[in-house]
Amino acid sequence: QVQLEESGGGLVQPGGSLRLSCTVSGAISGISTMGWYRQAPGKERELVATITSGGSTNYADSVKGRFTISRDNAKKTGSLQMNSLKAEDTAVYYCYVRSFVNVAYWGKGTQVTVSS
C-alpha cells in the first residue's frame, strides 16, 4: 500500500520560512508527478506547485518567486521550500504524487500557520 507522509509544518511569523517534506513508501510503479496542494478554511483545495520526473516545475502565481519545489527520485522524497511567508499562505498542505500508470495518491496533510 502506497503511503505519503508530510512533515515540516508549523507556526511561523510573516516573512519567515518553512520547509515541507514528503516521503513516499510502499510499492509504487514510479512517480511521474509530485506536487503540493493546500486548502485554507472555507476554501477549495488549490495547486501550489508540481514537479515532473524530469524536473519541470509549475507554480501557482501566488507563490512564484517565494516557494521552491524539489524531489529526489531515488529516495522517493519531495520538498517544498517556502520563503517570505504571508498570512494568506496559512492552510493545510497536502503532498500529492501521480504514478506512471496514472494512479494518484495523497498525504494526510500538514498544517502551516503564518501569524504574528
Phi and psi in degrees as a GROMACS rama.xvg file:
@    title "Ramachandran Plot"
@    xaxis  label "Phi"
@    yaxis  label "Psi"
@TYPE xy
-81.9226  132.544  VAL-2
-130.949  144.541  GLN-3
-118.394  132.666  LEU-4
-125.654  121.116  GLU-5
-95.7652  153.202  GLU-6
-151.494  163.546  SER-7
105.104  -3.4761  GLY-8
-72.7356  172.465  GLY-9
160.051  -164.305  GLY-10
-102.687  131.128  LEU-11
-142.749  150.595  VAL-12
-78.6211  154.425  GLN-13
-53.8151  136.744  PRO-14
90.3064  -9.15343  GLY-15
-83.1399  -175  GLY-16
-131.616  151.54  SER-17
-143.437  153.977  LEU-18
-125.537  118.259  ARG-19
-94.5727  143.993  LEU-20
-126.603  151.351  SER-21
-135.033  127.453  CYS-22
-116.698  128.464  THR-23
-102.863  128.646  VAL-24
-127.738  160.332  SER-25
98.7087  173.954  GLY-26
-82.4308  103.731  ALA-27
-122.962  136.808  ILE-28
-82.2739  61.1759  SER-29
78.4755  146.941  GLY-30
-106.673  113.855  ILE-31
-78.3008  -60.6375  SER-32
-122.458  137.561  THR-33
-122.122  142.141  MET-34
-157.214  175.782  GLY-35
-128.86  135.095  TRP-36
-122.965  164.431  TYR-37
-143.074  155.298  ARG-38
-139.917  116.867  GLN-39
-90.4978  158.214  ALA-40
-55.9289  129.11  PRO-41
78.2712  4.35827  GLY-42
-121.519  162.954  LYS-43
-78.2467  157.332  GLU-44
-66.6435  136.541  ARG-45
-130.722  152.549  GLU-46
-69.0814  136.255  LEU-47
-104.972  -54.3483  VAL-48
-163.526  151.062  ALA-49
-135.994  158.78  THR-50
-144.193  133.912  ILE-51
-87.2653  173.221  THR-52
-63.6394  -24.9368  SER-53
-87.8516  -4.13656  GLY-54
98.2083  3.30726  GLY-55
-73.733  135.693  SER-56
-117.153  156.569  THR-57
-143.574  135.307  ASN-58
-128.645  148.234  TYR-59
-66.3848  145.662  ALA-60
-56.7848  -33.9463  ASP-61
-68.4813  -16.4552  SER-62
-117.669  -3.95537  VAL-63
-57.5965  134.09  LYS-64
85.1792  -10.6453  GLY-65
-115.898  -34.7595  ARG-66
-108.629  148.177  PHE-67
-134.434  125.01  THR-68
-99.5013  144.43  ILE-69
-148.95  167.303  SER-70
-152.488  156.991  ARG-71
-121.511  105.166  ASP-72
-63.4717  -38.5254  ASN-73
-67.3962  -37.7473  ALA-74
-91.3468  -7.33329  LYS-75
56.2679  47.8574  LYS-76
-128.177  158.392  THR-77
-143.27  159.556  GLY-78
-140.424  155.894  SER-79
-132.885  108.111  LEU-80
-87.2461  121.227  GLN-81
-116.545  116.11  MET-82
-115.792  163.855  ASN-83
49.58  48.9923  SER-84
-66.1912  145.034  LEU-85
-119.895  162.042  LYS-86
-57.449  -35.1945  ALA-87
-72.6706  -4.43813  GLU-88
-84.0936  -7.10518  ASP-89
-61.7378  124.126  THR-90
-178.251  171.726  ALA-91
-89.3928  127.535  VAL-92
-103.404  131.097  TYR-93
-116.924  133.779  TYR-94
-83.5177  144.35  CYS-95
-139.572  136.888  TYR-96
-135.379  148.815  VAL-97
-124.352  128.883  ARG-98
-81.0934  170.721  SER-99
-70.5064  -12.1442  PHE-100
-102.12  20.5422  VAL-101
66.1835  35.7859  ASN-102
-104.996  133.742  VAL-103
-102.971  143.396  ALA-104
-133.054  147.932  TYR-105
-127.752  146.254  TRP-106
-83.4786  176.483  GLY-107
-85.2049  -13.0196  LYS-108
99.7271  153.19  GLY-109
-135.804  137.115  THR-110
-81.8148  131.553  GLN-111
-118.812  123.051  VAL-112
-123.717  123.326  THR-113
-110.627  110.513  VAL-114
-159.065  147.366  SER-115
